[in-house]
Amino acid sequence: MDSEALVVGAGPTGLMMATELLRRGIDTRIVDRAARRNPHAKAIVLQPRALEVMARLGLEERIRDAALPLVAANYYTRGRRVARINFRGLKGSRFGTPLSLPQNETEGLLLEALHEAGGRVEYGHRLTGLTQDADSVAADLSGTAHRTGRLLGCDGAYSAVREQLGVAFTGPTYPQSFVLVDGEWETPLAPAEAHYFMGPAGVLVVVGLPGGLIRVFGSAPEGAGEENVEETVRAIAAERSPVPLRLASVAGAGHFRVHRKMADRFRQGRVLLAGDAAHVHSPAGGQGLNTSIQDAHEAAWRLADVIRGRLPETALGAWERERMHVARAVVTDTDRQTRLWTWGGWRERARDLAASAAERSGVLDRVLPSRFAQMDLRYPAEGPALGPLGPGTRLPDIPLPSGGRTHDLLREGRHALLVLAGHTPFAERDVPVCAHLDARTARALGVRRPGAVLVRPDGVVAAAAALADPTALRRLEQLLPARQGGSGTTTSTHHP
Ligand SMILES: Cc1cc2nc3c(=O)[nH]c(=O)nc-3n(C[C@H](O)[C@H](O)[C@H](O)COP(=O)(O)OP(=O)(O)OC[C@H]3O[C@@H](n4cnc5c(N)ncnc54)[C@H](O)[C@@H]3O)c2cc1C
């Protein structure tokens, strides 16, 4: 065998996948058909849940230094602002707002994490064929044969891995194309905010970038081609924005089509598909890269445990079910947003009235920031809950009285057992990471009874039990993972 795992594609998905596998001691190679790193800005919005995953690779400070916090999104119709969403109200994450960072810079940080984990991207290696049997996968990389235990298809929307597997990728392409210019724009619009100018003729979106740059993109008028993108963007900016937008210099420009497609499976034998190879959708709400990074992180911790025999193969089936659930939700949500950008007539009026009313009542600020951040996304799972902490929910990342935050307990990349306002119910078990949280912290998590919560390495609750519920405790105990070597960590923050 040439490797335990082969990652095909070194975009954000492949970089996260390879780094996380290497950090877990899996002999991993990562290849990309390109001759060198991607130079294009593509995705710019990083949402808190994906940022949390990157922070676990030790990148938190570097991301904060490089990125621009986005504090609000504004929606306008016919020049009038109809709604504003304030991202600053986002609770339960160390990242209080989304951040703006061009994708090539995000990939630069992920590359640093890969190098720190001992990996290197092998550029100029294109996957052209693959076959698999019960024990391994044989890949053809630019004419060289490579045999691996697992193959991870992170090779983007036109995935060769997906094609080789014969997995269908179905869904429509939006009729309109989009154009964008990143550069210096002279405008009174607040740079640390997103601005959506909606109308039946098309949408115009303005988002700040770090370093004083601004991205302006929108749907191209019918007949506008791939040539003269700058002219097209200038023209739609003048037509759709009620305030001046004057282009002073260009950092990057592009023309792209938007699709809404999903692979009909994310796993076949020893091969997984993740990121754009598994799902593509509109850039509305900035979800593509964010969803992709999480696909990879959530596959990698399970795959490492499956390879080491600590989890059964069915754990990868659970990954596929969860990530298909997320992808479906993201594809549906972004499609809805994309359509309502260009509504006209009575639907436009109804949309704007509803948006204004929702803003006035505070619903927009309460609901949408955590929805865009994918923080309220819950995996389908059954079992007892402890207040809002039930199987499949995300553990909020809140401050601990002793310093640090709840998600710091996941730094080691293992499951963590949180004992809330009580004594550990499994004194005789050797739990890898066990933390006691005091009654105040429990209340801040919405928990009012003494209990225990088992949290997965991705911050998702695996099981919860009230200490007074022996059946639920037994169920939770059955899910406690075996020790993975090294010393366990026991953290105590004010015993109740
Ligand atoms: C204009 C634009 C704006 C966007 N804005 C946002 C945003 O704000 N927020 C957001 O979350 N998402 C956004 N997206 C989407 C985001 O860019 C993608 O979701 C993201 O790039 C997916 O990452 P990936 O690693 O899965 O795929 P990719 O980034 O496409 O990487 C795939 C890699 O695989 C390599 N590869 C392909 N075929 C092979 C092969 N046969 N062998 C070896 N290597 C191969 C490629 O060279 C590439 O490096 C935007 C996209 C565009 C185009």
The ligand as an SDF file (V2000), in Angstrom:
LIG
                    3D

 53 58  0  0  0  0  0  0  0  0999 V2000
  -17.2410   33.7240   -7.4000 C   0  0  0  0  0  0  0  0  0  0  0  0
  -17.4530   32.7540   -6.2820 C   0  0  0  0  0  0  0  0  0  0  0  0
  -17.7810   33.2360   -5.0240 C   0  0  0  0  0  0  0  0  0  0  0  0
  -17.9650   32.3560   -3.9750 C   0  0  0  0  0  0  0  0  0  0  0  0
  -18.2570   32.8660   -2.7410 N   0  0  0  0  0  0  0  0  0  0  0  0
  -18.3560   32.0380   -1.6870 C   0  0  0  0  0  0  0  0  0  0  0  0
  -18.4770   32.5590   -0.3480 C   0  0  0  0  0  0  0  0  0  0  0  0
  -18.4910   33.7740   -0.1210 O   0  0  0  0  0  0  0  0  0  0  0  0
  -18.5460   31.6690    0.6840 N   0  0  0  0  0  0  0  0  0  0  0  0
  -18.4860   30.3150    0.4640 C   0  0  0  0  0  0  0  0  0  0  0  0
  -18.5560   29.5590    1.4530 O   0  0  0  0  0  0  0  0  0  0  0  0
  -18.3490   29.7920   -0.7880 N   0  0  0  0  0  0  0  0  0  0  0  0
  -18.2660   30.6110   -1.8640 C   0  0  0  0  0  0  0  0  0  0  0  0
  -18.0240   30.1010   -3.1120 N   0  0  0  0  0  0  0  0  0  0  0  0
  -17.9040   28.6510   -3.2910 C   0  0  0  0  0  0  0  0  0  0  0  0
  -16.4880   28.1410   -2.9650 C   0  0  0  0  0  0  0  0  0  0  0  0
  -15.5410   28.7850   -3.7740 O   0  0  0  0  0  0  0  0  0  0  0  0
  -16.4310   26.6330   -3.1590 C   0  0  0  0  0  0  0  0  0  0  0  0
  -17.5010   26.0470   -2.4530 O   0  0  0  0  0  0  0  0  0  0  0  0
  -15.1000   26.0450   -2.6780 C   0  0  0  0  0  0  0  0  0  0  0  0
  -14.0430   26.4110   -3.5280 O   0  0  0  0  0  0  0  0  0  0  0  0
  -15.1570   24.5150   -2.6360 C   0  0  0  0  0  0  0  0  0  0  0  0
  -13.9050   24.0110   -2.2830 O   0  0  0  0  0  0  0  0  0  0  0  0
  -13.4170   22.5800   -2.7980 P   0  0  0  0  0  0  0  0  0  0  0  0
  -12.0810   22.3800   -2.1640 O   0  0  0  0  0  0  0  0  0  0  0  0
  -14.4710   21.5750   -2.5500 O   0  0  0  0  0  0  0  0  0  0  0  0
  -13.2890   22.7090   -4.3770 O   0  0  0  0  0  0  0  0  0  0  0  0
  -12.2740   23.5970   -5.2280 P   0  0  0  0  0  0  0  0  0  0  0  0
  -11.9790   24.8640   -4.5330 O   0  0  0  0  0  0  0  0  0  0  0  0
  -12.8420   23.6580   -6.5940 O   0  0  0  0  0  0  0  0  0  0  0  0
  -10.9270   22.7440   -5.2500 O   0  0  0  0  0  0  0  0  0  0  0  0
  -10.8240   21.5460   -5.9870 C   0  0  0  0  0  0  0  0  0  0  0  0
   -9.3560   21.2600   -6.2780 C   0  0  0  0  0  0  0  0  0  0  0  0
   -9.2720   19.9880   -6.9370 O   0  0  0  0  0  0  0  0  0  0  0  0
   -8.3280   20.0670   -7.9870 C   0  0  0  0  0  0  0  0  0  0  0  0
   -8.6830   19.0390   -8.9850 N   0  0  0  0  0  0  0  0  0  0  0  0
   -9.7470   19.0380   -9.8240 C   0  0  0  0  0  0  0  0  0  0  0  0
   -9.7500   17.9140  -10.5680 N   0  0  0  0  0  0  0  0  0  0  0  0
   -8.6650   17.1930  -10.1950 C   0  0  0  0  0  0  0  0  0  0  0  0
   -8.1230   15.9360  -10.6050 C   0  0  0  0  0  0  0  0  0  0  0  0
   -8.7060   15.1850  -11.5540 N   0  0  0  0  0  0  0  0  0  0  0  0
   -6.9850   15.4900  -10.0160 N   0  0  0  0  0  0  0  0  0  0  0  0
   -6.3640   16.2310   -9.0460 C   0  0  0  0  0  0  0  0  0  0  0  0
   -6.8420   17.4320   -8.6270 N   0  0  0  0  0  0  0  0  0  0  0  0
   -7.9780   17.9010   -9.1860 C   0  0  0  0  0  0  0  0  0  0  0  0
   -8.4550   21.4950   -8.5080 C   0  0  0  0  0  0  0  0  0  0  0  0
   -7.2660   21.9080   -9.1660 O   0  0  0  0  0  0  0  0  0  0  0  0
   -8.7170   22.2770   -7.2120 C   0  0  0  0  0  0  0  0  0  0  0  0
   -7.5100   22.7520   -6.6380 O   0  0  0  0  0  0  0  0  0  0  0  0
  -17.8440   30.9560   -4.1960 C   0  0  0  0  0  0  0  0  0  0  0  0
  -17.5170   30.4730   -5.4680 C   0  0  0  0  0  0  0  0  0  0  0  0
  -17.3180   31.3540   -6.5040 C   0  0  0  0  0  0  0  0  0  0  0  0
  -16.9420   30.8340   -7.8720 C   0  0  0  0  0  0  0  0  0  0  0  0
  1  2  1  0
  2  3  1  0
  2 52  2  0
  3  4  2  0
  4  5  1  0
  4 50  1  0
  5  6  2  0
  6  7  1  0
  6 13  1  0
  7  8  2  0
  7  9  1  0
  9 10  1  0
 10 11  2  0
 10 12  1  0
 12 13  2  0
 13 14  1  0
 14 15  1  0
 14 50  1  0
 15 16  1  0
 16 17  1  0
 16 18  1  0
 18 19  1  0
 18 20  1  0
 20 21  1  0
 20 22  1  0
 22 23  1  0
 23 24  1  0
 24 25  2  0
 24 26  1  0
 24 27  1  0
 27 28  1  0
 28 29  2  0
 28 30  1  0
 28 31  1  0
 31 32  1  0
 32 33  1  0
 33 34  1  0
 33 48  1  0
 34 35  1  0
 35 36  1  0
 35 46  1  0
 36 37  1  0
 36 45  1  0
 37 38  2  0
 38 39  1  0
 39 40  1  0
 39 45  2  0
 40 41  1  0
 40 42  2  0
 42 43  1  0
 43 44  2  0
 44 45  1  0
 46 47  1  0
 46 48  1  0
 48 49  1  0
 50 51  2  0
 51 52  1  0
 52 53  1  0
M  END
$$$$
